[in-house]
Amino acid sequence: MSNKEVKRIRVESLESQRARVLKAIKKGELAEGEAKEELQSVLSEKFNRKYVQLVSNGFSSIFLSLKAIKGEYKKVLTSPIGTCFAIINAIKANDLIPHLSDIDSKTMSNDFQKAIIEGSEFESAVIPNHFGIQGEINRKGIADKFLIEDAAQSFSTSYKRKNKSDITILSFYPTKIVNGIDGGAILTDDEDVFKYINRIVSYDDQFNAEHEARYNFKMSNINAAHTLGSLDHLPSIEEKMAHNFERIANALQEKKVNVISGNEGDFKTKVLIKCDSIQSRNLLVTHFSESDIETSYELNWLCDDSHRSKYPNAKECVETTFSIPFHPFLKDQEIEIILKSIKSI
């Protein structure tokens, strides 16, 4: 636990979250109940998707989405770097083959153009939207691939921008701006994909032996209620975060410090700073630390050491980026500490 005055992340309880969870508890609707039905309807409308499957966490949303491929698209393209190992582990758990390609430094996600030019023989892709920045899902040349948009970090970008992915997955882990304590969702317009996932997500209604395994990945009603409580507050959270991002980014740009901002319309969930070198990054990290501000090296390698030289853009981003605190619960005093520290760079 960091002892810095301005911490990287802080999760607070919201009034609507408490009220909705308490209502579900009083009704005895812990595992199943009205909150799940309401959340499915809200997400379907918000993302303009026909079908929504609620699941227990972000990993299970990726795992089940890949399971829906059913061996048809075995070679799965994804990024060699990320903030966690959920995608890589989900690919391996499905006995599929991870194909890695270098990233686009602007989006921090897959560079499909480069992958195609280099002859990467991928048949499907899990496209991570890091830090609220949407990857190039609508890129020409990949329309025939099975595309899964990992929107675990880009809820507020992805619902506002329609894309050509076959599936969009969500995570409601507490550090996300839509917090369900835990949980996730799979959104699709493909009826066959939905029916398949809906059948294997649980064995509650299984009464006979079946050749294929089913799982225990259903979302609980309590998680759905907490998620709905987060969504009640989403407009005010988005307004506050957009305002604070602009203040911090403008202050950094005045000091000629580069902030990763993605594409126009991306709702950023991190203030990610990109430096010219490892040395300049270390100097800035030290500067913020001396101002009692916690920093984080957000990106990690997801591949073996021996393969890292294949991905120069990814290598540069891992070695030269870091984040400063940015989340829905930053107080005005904390913002002022950050701005004061930036001003003294």
N, C-alpha and C positions, 0 to 999 in steps of 0.2 A: 504494500500500500504506500502510495506516494505521500510525503509530508509537505509537498509544495502547496503554496497558498492558492494557486490556480491549477486545479487538477485537470487532467486530460478528459475525463468523463465523470459525470455525476448523474445518477438517476433519481428522480423525485416522483412521489406519488401524486396523482392528479385527482381532483374531486370526483370527476365523472367515472374514473376508473374504480374508485372505492365504492361509489354508489351502485354501479352496474354489477360489480362482483358481489356485493352484499345482497342485492336483489336476487341474484341467482342462487346464492347460498340459502336465503330465507325460503325460496321456492323449492329447495332440494334438488336443483338442476345443476349438479356438479359435473358429471361426465357428458350428459346429453341435455339439450334444452333449447329454448327459444333463441338464445344469443347466437348459437351456431347458424341457425337459419337466417337470422337477420344479417350476420356478418357475410354469409355467402351472397346474399342479395345486394348488400352495400358494395362489396368488392366487384361483383359482376357489373353493376351499373357504373362504378367509378372507372374501371379499366376497359369498359365496353367489350367484355368477354362473355361468351354464352355460358361457359361452365366453370365452376369453382370447386375445387376439392380442398378442404381444410385438413391440415396435417399437424403432426406434433412438434416439428421444428424445421429449421431451414435445411438441414442435411437431408431429412426424409423427403422434402420437396424435390431436391435434386435427384436423389436416389430413385424415387418412384417415377420421375419424369424420364430418366434414362431407362428404367425398367420397361417403360411403354414402348421403347424402340424395339424391344423383343428380338435383339440380335440382328435386326435389319441394317442398322447403321453402326457398325462395330468401331470404326475409327473416329474418335471424338476429339475435335480440336478444342483447345483451351489455352489459357495464358500460362507462361512459365513462372509468373510471380503473382502474389495475391496477399490478402490479409489473413487468410486461414486456409486449411487443407480440405475444406468440405467438398469442393468440386473434384479434386484429384481422388480423394477417398471414395466418393460416390461412383466415379468412373471405374475404379479398381474393384469395388464391391459388386459391380454388375458384370465383371469379367470382360469389360470393354478395354479398348486400347487407347490410352491418352496420347494424342498428337499435339505437341506444343509448337507454337509459332511466336515470333517476336511481337512486341506490342507497338501500338501507335502511341507515341509519347504524349499526344494531345488528350487522348481519352483514357490512357492507362489500361486499355483492353486490347483484344486481338487486332492485328493488322492483317485483315483478310486479303487485301491486295497483294501484300508481300508473300503471304502463304500460298496464294494461287500462282504467283510468278515463280516461286521456288518449287512448285510442283507438289506441294503437300497433298497427299491423297486422303483427305478427310471426307467423311460422309455425314457427319453431324457436328454440332458445336455447342458448347456451353459458354456463353458470352457474359463475363462478369462486368457489371457496371460499378466500378470502384468509385467511392466517395460522392455518389450522386450523379456521376458523369456517365451518360449512356454510350455504350459501344456502337460500332458501325454496323448495326443489325440490318439496315436497309441497303447495304453495299451491293452493287451489281456483281453478279457472278456467283452468288451463294444462295440464290432463290431455290435451287433444287436440293439444298441440304436441310436436314432436320435441325432446327435452331431453337435452343433453349436460352431465354434471356434470364440471367441471374440478377434479379432486381432487389436482392436483399438489402443493398445499400442505396437504392434509388427509387423508393416508393413514390416520392413526390415528383420525380422526373418522369417515371414510366407511366403513371396514370394520365399524365397530360399529353403524352406523345405516343400516338399509335405506331406500331412497328410490325414487321413481317415475321416475327418469331412464331414458331408453332406453339410454344409454351412460354409463359412468364412465371417465374417462381418468386415467392416472397418469404421473408423471415420476420418474425415478431419478437426477436430476442430483446431483452431490456435495453440494450445500447442503441437499438434502432429508433427512429423518430416515431414509429408506430409500434408501441410496446405492448405485447400480449403476455408478459412474463416469460413466455416461450410460445412456440407455435410457428406455423408457416402456411403457405397456400400455393396451389397450382392452378393457373388460369389458362384456359385454352378455348378455341372455337371448334376443335376437332372432337366430334361426338365419340368416335371409336376410342381415341386416346383417353377421354374422360371416363367412359364406361369401364375400360380396362383398369385404370388407376383406382376408380371407385370400388371395384371388386376386390383388388388385392390390398387395399389400404388397411383392411381389418378382416378378422376371421369371426366377428360377432355373429354373422349370419351363415357360417359354414357348419354344416351338419353331416357331411360325408367326406370321405377321403378324396383329395384332388391331387393331380400330378404336380401342379405348380404351387409353390409356397405362397402363402399370404402373410401379412405383417400386422404389427400392432402400432400403427402410425397415425391413428386418428387424433384430431385435436379435441381437447376437453372443452366443455361448455364454459368453465371458469376462465380458460384462456381466451375464448371468444368474447366473453363479457369484458375482460380487461382490454382486449384489442379495440372493441367498440368504444370503450371509454377514452382510449387514446385518440381515436378518429373524431370524437366529439370536440377535442381540443386542437385538431390538426390545423385549421385555418389560422388560429392565433400563433401556433408554433411556427408555421411556414412564414408568416409575416415577420415575426421576431427574428428568425434565423436569416432570412433574406436581408433584412436591415443590418444585422450585425456582420454578416459576411461582407457586405459592401463597405462598411466602415473599416473593417480589418484589412480587406484586400486593397482598398484605396491607400491606407496608411503604409502598407508594405510596398506598393508600387511607387509611392512618393520617395521611398528609400531605395528604389531600383532593385527590389527583391521580387523575384518571379513567383507568382501564385498560379497553380494549375487550376484553370477555370473551365476547361472542356469546351462544349459548344453552347451557342446561344440558347437559352431556355432551360439548361441543366440546373436543377436545384441542388446546390452543393451541400454535402453533409460533413465535409471536412475542409479545413484550411490547410492545404498541402503546399508546402514551400519547396521549390526546386532550385538548387544551387548550381554553381558552375563546376564545383569539384567537391571531393570528400572533405578536403581541408576547409573550404568555405562553409560547408554544412556544419562541420564540427565547431567552428567559431560561432556560428549563429546559435547552435544548440547550447553552447556554453553561455552565450549572452542571455538567452531566455531563462536558463537555469539560474543564473545569478540574479534574475529579476523575480525568482520564486515561481516560475511558470513551468509546468510539466510539459515535456515534448515526447514525441513517439516516432520511431522508425516504423511506419505503417506497413511497408511492403516487405515480404519475405520470398525467398526462392522456394519454388515448389518442385524443383527438379534436382538431380544429383549434381555435385560439383563439376563433374567431367563434362556436362552438357551446357554449362552456363555461357561459355564463350560463343555459342551459336546465336545468342540473343543480345546483341549490343545495346539496343534501346532499353531492354529490360534491366540489363546490368547498370546502365547509367541511372535509371530511375531508382533502383534499390540503393545505390551508393550515394545519391545526391539529394534525396528527398526526405522530408520529415514533416510532421504536423505539430501545430500548436492547438491548445484547447478550443473546441468549437462544438457546442451541443445546445439543445433546447433550453437548458436550465442555467446558462451563464448569467450571472447577476451583473447589474450595471457597474458595480465596483470592480468586478473581475475584468470586464471589458476595458475599463479605464486603466487597469494595471497592464493589460496586454498592449493597449495603444501607447501608453507611456514608455513601455519597453521598446516598442517598435520605433518610436520617435528618437530614442537614444542610440539607435544602431549607427 
